[in-house]
């Protein structure tokens, strides 16, 4: 009986909701901070790595790698560290966007459910489908970025001298 009473205790539920709300707010704040940091880095660096690339200059020692960021249609050579930073930070954005959207959806869940009582799709079903779409899209977007980065590092394009 005590276990059932504890599950229905409004103070316990309120404490859990407060924890959930705090976690969601932190996810949103950290996500927005990451996006702000990405925006500042994007405008501070001469472009971004996803559309930049890695080129291999053949020589007698086997080759030298050149790392490029793409800026307004032209490639700018940068150090490996700068290229890796740009690539990793670019890859973090899809996950950040997904996490922020899911946190916002979690905070709005009760309001969405209560407003969709007479609609064709039930509120909880709508939330579940929307959460699944957000998750699949953000993971797919991140997966594509990882594929591009790993491909560029594993098989750099031939160096053209530009």
Z-matrix of the N, CA and C atoms (Angstrom, degrees):
N
C 1 1.447
C 2 1.532 1 112.03
N 3 1.338 2 115.73 1 -38.83
C 4 1.456 3 118.22 2 -177.73
C 5 1.525 4 111.72 3 -63.10
N 6 1.345 5 116.84 4 -35.97
C 7 1.463 6 120.33 5 179.02
C 8 1.514 7 111.80 6 -63.31
N 9 1.345 8 116.91 7 -39.71
C 10 1.466 9 121.44 8 178.36
C 11 1.521 10 109.93 9 -68.34
N 12 1.330 11 116.40 10 -42.34
C 13 1.465 12 119.95 11 179.55
C 14 1.525 13 110.42 12 -62.78
N 15 1.338 14 117.20 13 -40.11
C 16 1.456 15 120.92 14 179.43
C 17 1.525 16 111.51 15 -64.08
N 18 1.347 17 116.84 16 -37.37
C 19 1.460 18 120.14 17 -178.99
C 20 1.523 19 111.25 18 -67.94
N 21 1.330 20 117.51 19 -27.52
C 22 1.454 21 120.95 20 -177.74
C 23 1.524 22 112.43 21 -99.39
N 24 1.304 23 118.10 22 2.90
C 25 1.454 24 122.46 23 -179.49
C 26 1.533 25 109.32 24 -68.19
N 27 1.342 26 118.11 25 117.76
C 28 1.463 27 120.29 26 -177.58
C 29 1.523 28 113.00 27 -61.51
N 30 1.338 29 117.65 28 -35.17
C 31 1.459 30 119.35 29 179.64
C 32 1.518 31 111.32 30 -66.50
N 33 1.342 32 117.32 31 -39.13
C 34 1.463 33 120.55 32 177.46
C 35 1.523 34 110.03 33 -65.39
N 36 1.329 35 116.88 34 -42.75
C 37 1.466 36 120.71 35 178.82
C 38 1.521 37 110.20 36 -64.71
N 39 1.335 38 116.96 37 -40.48
C 40 1.455 39 120.37 38 179.70
C 41 1.527 40 110.85 39 -64.23
N 42 1.333 41 117.11 40 -40.54
C 43 1.456 42 120.53 41 176.95
C 44 1.517 43 111.84 42 -62.36
N 45 1.331 44 116.39 43 -39.59
C 46 1.466 45 120.26 44 178.46
C 47 1.515 46 110.32 45 -67.18
N 48 1.348 47 116.18 46 -42.04
C 49 1.461 48 119.29 47 178.26
C 50 1.519 49 110.54 48 -63.16
N 51 1.319 50 116.74 49 -39.50
C 52 1.454 51 119.23 50 178.03
C 53 1.520 52 111.19 51 -63.17
N 54 1.320 53 116.94 52 -40.09
C 55 1.461 54 120.22 53 177.02
C 56 1.524 55 109.98 54 -63.99
N 57 1.325 56 117.03 55 -45.49
C 58 1.466 57 121.10 56 179.14
C 59 1.526 58 110.16 57 -60.71
N 60 1.309 59 116.17 58 -44.02
C 61 1.464 60 120.36 59 179.66
C 62 1.520 61 110.90 60 -63.40
N 63 1.333 62 116.99 61 -43.78
C 64 1.467 63 120.12 62 178.91
C 65 1.520 64 111.28 63 -62.41
N 66 1.323 65 116.88 64 -43.32
C 67 1.471 66 120.26 65 179.15
C 68 1.525 67 110.06 66 -62.24
N 69 1.321 68 117.03 67 -45.31
C 70 1.467 69 120.60 68 179.95
C 71 1.524 70 111.43 69 -61.98
N 72 1.326 71 116.46 70 -42.11
C 73 1.465 72 119.47 71 179.19
C 74 1.522 73 110.49 72 -64.25
N 75 1.337 74 117.91 73 -41.28
C 76 1.462 75 120.65 74 177.32
C 77 1.526 76 111.62 75 -63.77
N 78 1.319 77 117.00 76 -40.05
C 79 1.471 78 120.20 77 177.31
C 80 1.528 79 109.77 78 -61.45
N 81 1.316 80 116.72 79 -43.28
C 82 1.467 81 120.80 80 179.67
C 83 1.526 82 110.80 81 -65.19
N 84 1.328 83 117.63 82 -46.57
C 85 1.471 84 121.20 83 -179.10
C 86 1.527 85 110.65 84 -62.99
N 87 1.330 86 117.13 85 -47.44
C 88 1.469 87 119.91 86 179.75
C 89 1.525 88 111.38 87 -65.22
N 90 1.325 89 116.81 88 -37.91
C 91 1.461 90 120.42 89 177.78
C 92 1.517 91 111.87 90 -63.67
N 93 1.329 92 116.40 91 -44.18
C 94 1.465 93 119.65 92 178.24
C 95 1.528 94 111.07 93 -67.05
N 96 1.335 95 117.34 94 -36.30
C 97 1.469 96 120.56 95 176.64
C 98 1.528 97 110.45 96 -64.23
N 99 1.329 98 117.39 97 -41.02
C 100 1.463 99 120.74 98 177.58
C 101 1.527 100 110.36 99 -63.72
N 102 1.319 101 117.23 100 -42.29
C 103 1.459 102 120.42 101 179.03
C 104 1.527 103 110.78 102 -65.29
N 105 1.337 104 117.41 103 -39.38
C 106 1.463 105 121.00 104 176.66
C 107 1.530 106 110.41 105 -63.75
N 108 1.336 107 117.02 106 -44.24
C 109 1.471 108 120.88 107 177.94
C 110 1.525 109 110.68 108 -61.56
N 111 1.329 110 117.08 109 -39.94
C 112 1.468 111 120.87 110 177.98
C 113 1.528 112 110.25 111 -63.88
N 114 1.322 113 116.78 112 -42.59
C 115 1.460 114 120.56 113 -179.61
C 116 1.524 115 110.72 114 -63.51
N 117 1.326 116 117.31 115 -44.84
C 118 1.467 117 121.14 116 178.17
C 119 1.529 118 110.02 117 -62.53
N 120 1.331 119 117.12 118 -45.34
C 121 1.469 120 120.64 119 179.46
C 122 1.523 121 111.06 120 -63.87
N 123 1.325 122 117.17 121 -39.51
C 124 1.466 123 121.17 122 -179.09
C 125 1.523 124 110.72 123 -60.99
N 126 1.340 125 116.60 124 -41.77
C 127 1.458 126 119.53 125 -179.73
C 128 1.528 127 112.41 126 -82.75
N 129 1.335 128 118.35 127 -18.65
C 130 1.464 129 121.71 128 177.52
C 131 1.522 130 111.57 129 -83.24
N 132 1.330 131 115.80 130 -38.13
C 133 1.463 132 120.46 131 178.30
C 134 1.527 133 108.94 132 -83.13
N 135 1.328 134 116.73 133 159.87
C 136 1.470 135 118.55 134 179.03
C 137 1.532 136 112.49 135 -82.38
N 138 1.328 137 118.27 136 51.40
C 139 1.465 138 121.06 137 178.19
C 140 1.511 139 112.02 138 122.43
N 141 1.357 140 115.34 139 -158.08
C 142 1.463 141 120.72 140 -179.36
C 143 1.524 142 110.50 141 -140.14
N 144 1.330 143 115.87 142 156.42
C 145 1.463 144 122.49 143 -169.43
C 146 1.519 145 114.38 144 -80.76
N 147 1.329 146 118.43 145 -30.93
C 148 1.464 147 120.40 146 -173.91
C 149 1.524 148 110.62 147 -56.95
N 150 1.326 149 116.94 148 -42.37
C 151 1.463 150 120.36 149 179.88
C 152 1.528 151 111.69 150 -98.43
N 153 1.317 152 117.73 151 -2.21
C 154 1.462 153 122.12 152 176.69
C 155 1.515 154 109.82 153 -76.31
N 156 1.302 155 117.11 154 -105.02
C 157 1.452 156 118.97 155 174.61
C 158 1.510 157 114.20 156 141.92
N 159 1.322 158 113.61 157 175.90
C 160 1.459 159 122.77 158 177.58
C 161 1.523 160 106.47 159 -123.48
N 162 1.336 161 116.62 160 132.34
C 163 1.460 162 121.65 161 179.86
C 164 1.526 163 108.98 162 -122.76
N 165 1.324 164 115.67 163 145.09
C 166 1.459 165 121.99 164 -179.49
C 167 1.518 166 109.30 165 -107.79
N 168 1.343 167 116.16 166 120.16
C 169 1.462 168 122.07 167 175.58
C 170 1.525 169 106.97 168 -96.58
N 171 1.315 170 116.53 169 114.30
C 172 1.468 171 120.97 170 -178.04
C 173 1.525 172 109.86 171 -73.69
N 174 1.330 173 115.69 172 136.88
C 175 1.462 174 121.26 173 172.75
C 176 1.523 175 108.57 174 -150.01
N 177 1.318 176 116.69 175 -173.99
C 178 1.468 177 120.43 176 -175.46
C 179 1.532 178 112.61 177 -66.56
N 180 1.321 179 118.13 178 -22.77
C 181 1.465 180 121.96 179 179.83
C 182 1.528 181 112.88 180 -87.52
N 183 1.301 182 117.79 181 2.37
C 184 1.462 183 120.92 182 -179.99
C 185 1.510 184 113.48 183 110.41
N 186 1.308 185 116.91 184 -26.34
C 187 1.455 186 118.45 185 176.18
C 188 1.513 187 113.52 186 137.54
N 189 1.309 188 114.09 187 157.26
C 190 1.462 189 122.06 188 177.58
C 191 1.521 190 107.45 189 -125.01
N 192 1.325 191 116.07 190 133.46
C 193 1.457 192 120.32 191 -179.58
C 194 1.527 193 110.62 192 -89.55
N 195 1.324 194 115.14 193 138.94
C 196 1.460 195 122.99 194 174.99
C 197 1.524 196 107.11 195 -117.12
N 198 1.325 197 116.90 196 133.80
C 199 1.466 198 122.33 197 -177.90
C 200 1.524 199 108.83 198 -111.16
N 201 1.330 200 115.67 199 131.49
C 202 1.457 201 120.97 200 -175.45
C 203 1.524 202 111.77 201 -126.37
N 204 1.326 203 114.36 202 142.96
C 205 1.458 204 121.71 203 167.84
C 206 1.524 205 106.38 204 -106.91
N 207 1.315 206 116.90 205 145.93
C 208 1.461 207 120.89 206 178.49
C 209 1.518 208 108.66 207 -95.03
N 210 1.335 209 115.63 208 125.02
C 211 1.458 210 121.60 209 -179.64
C 212 1.518 211 109.33 210 -132.11
N 213 1.318 212 116.78 211 111.80
C 214 1.466 213 122.78 212 176.57
C 215 1.524 214 112.00 213 50.32
N 216 1.311 215 116.85 214 43.41
C 217 1.457 216 121.57 215 175.24
C 218 1.517 217 115.51 216 89.35
N 219 1.324 218 118.67 217 -7.32
C 220 1.467 219 119.78 218 178.48
C 221 1.525 220 109.70 219 -120.84
N 222 1.329 221 114.64 220 147.89
C 223 1.463 222 120.00 221 179.87
C 224 1.527 223 109.68 222 -89.61
N 225 1.329 224 114.92 223 137.69
C 226 1.456 225 121.98 224 178.47
C 227 1.521 226 107.14 225 -120.39
N 228 1.352 227 116.98 226 124.63
C 229 1.458 228 120.36 227 -178.80
C 230 1.528 229 109.96 228 -74.31
N 231 1.344 230 115.33 229 136.05
C 232 1.462 231 122.40 230 179.40
C 233 1.529 232 108.75 231 -136.08
N 234 1.321 233 116.05 232 173.96
C 235 1.465 234 120.24 233 177.25
C 236 1.529 235 110.17 234 -72.78
N 237 1.326 236 115.66 235 163.26
C 238 1.466 237 120.66 236 177.40
C 239 1.531 238 110.69 237 -60.17
N 240 1.342 239 116.69 238 -40.60
C 241 1.468 240 120.81 239 -178.71
C 242 1.528 241 111.40 240 -62.34
N 243 1.324 242 117.47 241 -43.81
C 244 1.468 243 120.93 242 179.17
C 245 1.524 244 109.83 243 -64.97
N 246 1.333 245 117.05 244 -42.24
C 247 1.470 246 120.72 245 179.96
C 248 1.529 247 110.20 246 -63.24
N 249 1.339 248 116.86 247 -44.94
C 250 1.467 249 120.09 248 179.42
C 251 1.527 250 111.59 249 -63.94
N 252 1.336 251 116.90 250 -41.59
C 253 1.464 252 119.52 251 177.08
C 254 1.524 253 110.28 252 -58.19
N 255 1.327 254 116.41 253 -48.57
C 256 1.463 255 120.52 254 -179.30
C 257 1.523 256 111.24 255 -61.64
N 258 1.326 257 116.87 256 -42.31
C 259 1.468 258 120.78 257 -179.35
C 260 1.528 259 111.25 258 -65.11
N 261 1.325 260 117.04 259 -45.12
C 262 1.468 261 120.77 260 -178.31
C 263 1.527 262 110.75 261 -67.96
N 264 1.330 263 116.86 262 -43.41
C 265 1.462 264 119.19 263 -179.45
C 266 1.528 265 110.69 264 -66.96
N 267 1.334 266 117.61 265 -37.67
C 268 1.470 267 120.52 266 176.22
C 269 1.520 268 110.82 267 -61.90
N 270 1.323 269 116.79 268 -38.02
C 271 1.461 270 121.28 269 -179.25
C 272 1.526 271 111.53 270 -70.52
N 273 1.329 272 117.73 271 -25.50
C 274 1.467 273 119.98 272 -179.93
C 275 1.527 274 112.58 273 -75.64
N 276 1.307 275 118.01 274 -19.38
C 277 1.466 276 120.88 275 -175.51
C 278 1.530 277 113.15 276 -64.85
N 279 1.340 278 120.34 277 -46.31
C 280 1.471 279 118.30 278 179.18
C 281 1.529 280 113.44 279 -58.77
N 282 1.323 281 117.00 280 -39.71
C 283 1.464 282 120.45 281 178.98
C 284 1.528 283 109.80 282 -67.65
N 285 1.319 284 116.55 283 -39.37
C 286 1.459 285 121.19 284 178.30
C 287 1.525 286 110.81 285 -62.23
N 288 1.327 287 116.58 286 -46.91
C 289 1.470 288 120.51 287 179.39
C 290 1.528 289 110.05 288 -60.47
N 291 1.331 290 116.72 289 -45.61
C 292 1.462 291 120.57 290 179.01
C 293 1.517 292 112.38 291 -61.24
N 294 1.332 293 117.07 292 -43.99
C 295 1.468 294 120.89 293 -179.23
C 296 1.527 295 111.21 294 -64.60
N 297 1.328 296 117.09 295 -41.89
C 298 1.468 297 120.42 296 178.97
C 299 1.530 298 110.31 297 -64.54
N 300 1.327 299 117.15 298 -44.59
C 301 1.471 300 119.80 299 179.02
C 302 1.527 301 111.57 300 -62.70
N 303 1.328 302 117.29 301 -41.72
C 304 1.467 303 119.97 302 179.04
C 305 1.530 304 111.44 303 -66.78
N 306 1.333 305 117.30 304 -38.23
C 307 1.468 306 120.14 305 177.36
C 308 1.527 307 110.58 306 -65.01
N 309 1.330 308 116.95 307 -42.19
C 310 1.463 309 120.20 308 178.17
C 311 1.530 310 110.73 309 -65.44
N 312 1.320 311 116.82 310 -39.54
C 313 1.465 312 120.91 311 177.60
C 314 1.531 313 110.55 312 -63.71
N 315 1.321 314 116.68 313 -39.89
C 316 1.467 315 120.94 314 178.02
C 317 1.526 316 110.80 315 -63.10
N 318 1.326 317 117.02 316 -42.82
C 319 1.466 318 120.16 317 179.36
C 320 1.533 319 111.98 318 -66.99
N 321 1.326 320 117.21 319 -31.83
C 322 1.472 321 121.18 320 -177.43
C 323 1.524 322 113.02 321 -93.28
N 324 1.331 323 117.32 322 -0.66
C 325 1.468 324 121.77 323 -172.94
C 326 1.525 325 113.13 324 -53.92
N 327 1.313 326 118.33 325 -50.31
C 328 1.465 327 121.11 326 -176.57
C 329 1.527 328 111.60 327 -61.96
N 330 1.302 329 116.88 328 -40.89
C 331 1.469 330 120.78 329 179.43
C 332 1.527 331 110.49 330 -66.91
N 333 1.319 332 117.34 331 -40.96
C 334 1.469 333 120.95 332 178.58
C 335 1.523 334 110.48 333 -63.31
N 336 1.328 335 116.25 334 -46.50
C 337 1.471 336 120.61 335 -179.42
C 338 1.528 337 110.33 336 -60.29
N 339 1.326 338 117.50 337 -44.90
C 340 1.470 339 119.80 338 -177.69
C 341 1.525 340 112.23 339 -68.90
N 342 1.314 341 117.85 340 -27.96
C 343 1.469 342 119.66 341 -178.47
C 344 1.525 343 113.32 342 -86.07
N 345 1.331 344 118.23 343 -10.20
C 346 1.468 345 120.87 344 -176.64
C 347 1.526 346 112.17 345 -111.78
N 348 1.298 347 118.45 346 31.42
C 349 1.469 348 120.67 347 -178.08
C 350 1.517 349 112.46 348 -71.12
N 351 1.306 350 118.54 349 -34.03
C 352 1.463 351 120.03 350 -175.81
C 353 1.527 352 112.44 351 -105.19
N 354 1.302 353 117.90 352 10.15
C 355 1.462 354 119.76 353 -178.78
C 356 1.524 355 110.80 354 -85.73
N 357 1.325 356 115.57 355 171.75
C 358 1.464 357 121.91 356 -179.07
C 359 1.527 358 110.55 357 -64.91
N 360 1.327 359 116.07 358 -41.29
C 361 1.466 360 121.33 359 179.36
C 362 1.522 361 108.08 360 -101.80
N 363 1.308 362 116.31 361 132.76
C 364 1.465 363 120.43 362 178.64
C 365 1.523 364 109.58 363 -69.64
N 366 1.323 365 116.40 364 151.66
C 367 1.457 366 122.03 365 -176.75
C 368 1.514 367 114.01 366 -59.03
N 369 1.318 368 117.53 367 -45.30
C 370 1.475 369 120.51 368 -179.10
C 371 1.526 370 111.18 369 -65.69
N 372 1.326 371 116.61 370 -37.69
C 373 1.469 372 120.12 371 177.25
C 374 1.521 373 109.84 372 -64.72
N 375 1.317 374 116.62 373 -43.64
C 376 1.461 375 121.56 374 178.73
C 377 1.525 376 110.67 375 -59.64
N 378 1.323 377 116.90 376 -45.52
C 379 1.465 378 121.41 377 -179.76
C 380 1.522 379 110.73 378 -63.16
N 381 1.322 380 116.96 379 -43.44
C 382 1.465 381 120.88 380 -179.81
C 383 1.523 382 110.91 381 -62.90
N 384 1.326 383 116.86 382 -45.18
C 385 1.469 384 120.68 383 179.56
C 386 1.525 385 110.24 384 -64.84
N 387 1.321 386 117.14 385 -44.92
C 388 1.460 387 120.93 386 179.52
C 389 1.527 388 111.35 387 -62.31
N 390 1.326 389 117.71 388 -42.49
C 391 1.469 390 121.16 389 178.01
C 392 1.525 391 110.69 390 -63.16
N 393 1.330 392 117.04 391 -40.00
C 394 1.468 393 120.41 392 178.49
C 395 1.524 394 110.83 393 -65.43
N 396 1.330 395 117.59 394 -41.76
C 397 1.469 396 121.29 395 179.14
C 398 1.529 397 110.37 396 -63.75
N 399 1.325 398 117.24 397 -45.45
C 400 1.468 399 121.17 398 178.75
C 401 1.524 400 110.30 399 -60.25
N 402 1.325 401 117.26 400 -44.83
C 403 1.467 402 121.59 401 -178.89
C 404 1.521 403 111.14 402 -63.75
N 405 1.325 404 117.11 403 -48.63
C 406 1.470 405 120.79 404 -178.68
C 407 1.529 406 110.58 405 -63.27
N 408 1.325 407 117.18 406 -43.71
C 409 1.469 408 120.13 407 -179.45
C 410 1.525 409 111.93 408 -64.70
N 411 1.329 410 117.86 409 -45.66
C 412 1.468 411 119.22 410 -178.09
C 413 1.525 412 111.49 411 -68.27
N 414 1.332 413 117.76 412 -38.60
C 415 1.468 414 119.68 413 177.23
C 416 1.526 415 111.38 414 -69.84
N 417 1.327 416 117.54 415 -36.61
C 418 1.467 417 120.74 416 176.49
C 419 1.514 418 111.80 417 -65.14
N 420 1.322 419 116.51 418 -42.70
C 421 1.461 420 122.85 419 177.88
C 422 1.526 421 109.95 420 -61.82
N 423 1.329 422 117.10 421 -47.28
C 424 1.458 423 121.05 422 178.15
C 425 1.530 424 110.76 423 -64.26
N 426 1.329 425 116.87 424 -40.89
C 427 1.464 426 120.73 425 178.32
C 428 1.513 427 111.91 426 -60.20
N 429 1.331 428 116.43 427 -40.23
C 430 1.471 429 120.00 428 177.73
C 431 1.527 430 110.37 429 -63.27
N 432 1.337 431 117.29 430 -45.72
C 433 1.461 432 120.62 431 178.13
C 434 1.528 433 110.71 432 -59.17
N 435 1.329 434 117.35 433 -45.01
C 436 1.470 435 120.31 434 178.86
C 437 1.523 436 110.98 435 -61.93
N 438 1.316 437 117.24 436 -41.45
C 439 1.468 438 121.47 437 178.00
C 440 1.531 439 110.52 438 -59.39
N 441 1.327 440 117.07 439 -45.81
C 442 1.466 441 121.19 440 -179.93
C 443 1.524 442 110.43 441 -62.95
N 444 1.321 443 117.42 442 -46.24
C 445 1.469 444 121.24 443 -178.18
C 446 1.524 445 111.02 444 -64.06
N 447 1.319 446 116.57 445 -48.33
C 448 1.471 447 120.38 446 -179.03
C 449 1.523 448 110.45 447 -63.98
N 450 1.324 449 117.69 448 -39.36
C 451 1.468 450 121.04 449 177.96
C 452 1.520 451 111.04 450 -62.87
N 453 1.328 452 116.86 451 -42.27
C 454 1.462 453 120.24 452 -179.91
C 455 1.521 454 111.53 453 -65.75
N 456 1.322 455 117.09 454 -36.90
C 457 1.467 456 120.06 455 179.39
C 458 1.524 457 111.83 456 -76.38
N 459 1.337 458 117.12 457 -37.13
C 460 1.467 459 120.92 458 -177.02
C 461 1.523 460 112.27 459 -75.32
N 462 1.331 461 117.01 460 -38.93
C 463 1.466 462 121.01 461 -178.63
C 464 1.523 463 109.83 462 -134.78
N 465 1.332 464 117.02 463 79.85
C 466 1.460 465 119.27 464 179.78
C 467 1.529 466 110.68 465 -64.14
N 468 1.318 467 115.49 466 145.91
C 469 1.465 468 120.60 467 177.83
C 470 1.527 469 108.99 468 -70.80
N 471 1.332 470 117.49 469 155.23
C 472 1.469 471 119.97 470 177.22
C 473 1.527 472 110.58 471 -62.15
N 474 1.322 473 115.51 472 144.09
C 475 1.462 474 121.11 473 -179.12
C 476 1.514 475 109.16 474 -76.13
N 477 1.335 476 116.81 475 133.43
C 478 1.463 477 120.28 476 -179.26
C 479 1.522 478 112.01 477 -106.27
N 480 1.316 479 117.72 478 2.85
C 481 1.455 480 120.68 479 178.38
C 482 1.516 481 113.39 480 84.59
N 483 1.323 482 117.57 481 6.19
C 484 1.468 483 120.81 482 179.49
C 485 1.503 484 109.84 483 -113.88
